[in-house]
Amino acid sequence: MENSRLKDLEKRIEHLEYRVKLLAEIADFERHPFISAVLEANLTESQIRAIYDLMDEALQTIREGKPMNHHEFEERIYEIVPSRRGDYHFAEDVVSTLNDEGRWVEVYKHMKKDGMNI
């Protein structure tokens, strides 16, 4: 009986993963570029929240006139998403897709000025 229940759970998980894949395929990148990037990267809710927190922290740091360079920012992204360590394009995508949605525009401008390739 336990084995049957486990098989049922495995089938449900497989079905849900497939549904998420289908939803990701129809996600509107033009309207929600950050969400599309998040789905593609398979981020968890806690990782997304940590990215938002980092963006808030970066904004506060910039507004206070304290130094924050894009290399430091990228390292912080890698701490949040270790599977993307060394993938500077991912850090760039985070900043640019949020900017495309009109969010954390000041962070985008600062990072671009600092040399981030966005």
Sequence and secondary structure as in RCSB ss.txt:
>XXXX:A:sequence
MENSRLKDLEKRIEHLEYRVKLLAEIADFERHPFISAVLEANLTESQIRAIYDLMDEALQTIREGKPMNHHEFEE
RIYEIVPSRRGDYHFAEDVVSTLNDEGRWVEVYKHMKKDGMNI
>XXXX:A:secstr
 HHHHHHHHHHHHHHHHHHHHHHHHH  TTT HHHHHHHHHT  HHHHHHHHHHHHHHHHHHHTT    HHHHHH
HHHHH GGGTT HHHHHHHHHHHHHTTSSHHHHHHHHHHT   
